[in-house]
Structure formats: structure tokens, C-alpha cells
Amino acid sequence: MPGSMSEYCVYCDRPVERSEENLVMLGFSASGARPSLYAHPECPRPRKVHARR
């Protein structure tokens, strides 16, 4: 498809389809804009989340 740019999964770095169900939000960028990041639904989320105590 013309104009269809491929995205890469934020978890496994494989190409992923730009679709609503693959869209993930991982906070805000330095400019304050929300980056559009994509991930496979089956990819496990990394465990680098810091637990607040």
C-alpha cells in the first residue's frame, strides 16, 4: 500500500502492522507529544517497570 510505513515492535523489534490494536502508549516524549508506538499483542511486556513502594 502506498503511504503505509512499517513500524517496529517496541518489544521484539520485528516489523509490526500500524493498527489500532497494535498501538501502545509508553508515556510522553521530551517534547510533550505522545509518541505512536506499536507492538505485537502477543509480545510479553518487558519487566523493566519499577515498582513504587
C-alpha positions in Angstrom: 0.0 0.0 0.0 1.4 3.4 -0.9 1.9 5.6 2.2 2.0 2.7 4.5 5.1 3.0 6.6 6.2 -0.1 8.5 6.6 0.2 12.3 8.8 -2.0 14.5 7.5 -3.6 17.7 8.8 -1.8 20.8 9.3 -5.2 22.5 10.9 -7.5 19.8 12.0 -5.1 17.1 10.2 -7.1 14.4 8.0 -5.3 11.8 4.5 -4.7 13.1 1.3 -3.5 11.4 0.2 0.0 12.1 -3.2 -0.7 13.5 -5.4 0.4 16.5 -5.0 -2.9 18.3 -1.2 -2.8 18.0 -0.9 0.8 19.3 0.7 1.2 22.7 1.4 4.3 24.7 4.6 4.4 26.7 4.4 7.8 28.4 5.4 11.1 26.8 8.3 12.2 24.7 10.6 15.1 25.7 8.5 17.5 23.6 5.4 16.5 25.5 3.9 14.8 22.5 2.6 11.2 22.8 4.7 9.0 20.5 2.9 6.5 18.4 4.5 3.2 19.3 3.4 -0.2 18.1 3.7 -3.7 19.5 2.5 -7.2 18.7 -0.4 -8.2 21.0 1.3 -11.5 21.7 4.7 -9.9 22.8 5.3 -10.0 26.5 5.9 -6.6 28.1 9.4 -6.1 29.4 9.8 -6.4 33.2 11.7 -3.2 33.5 8.8 -1.5 35.3 9.9 -0.1 38.6 7.6 -0.9 41.4 6.8 2.1 43.7 6.8 1.4 47.4 
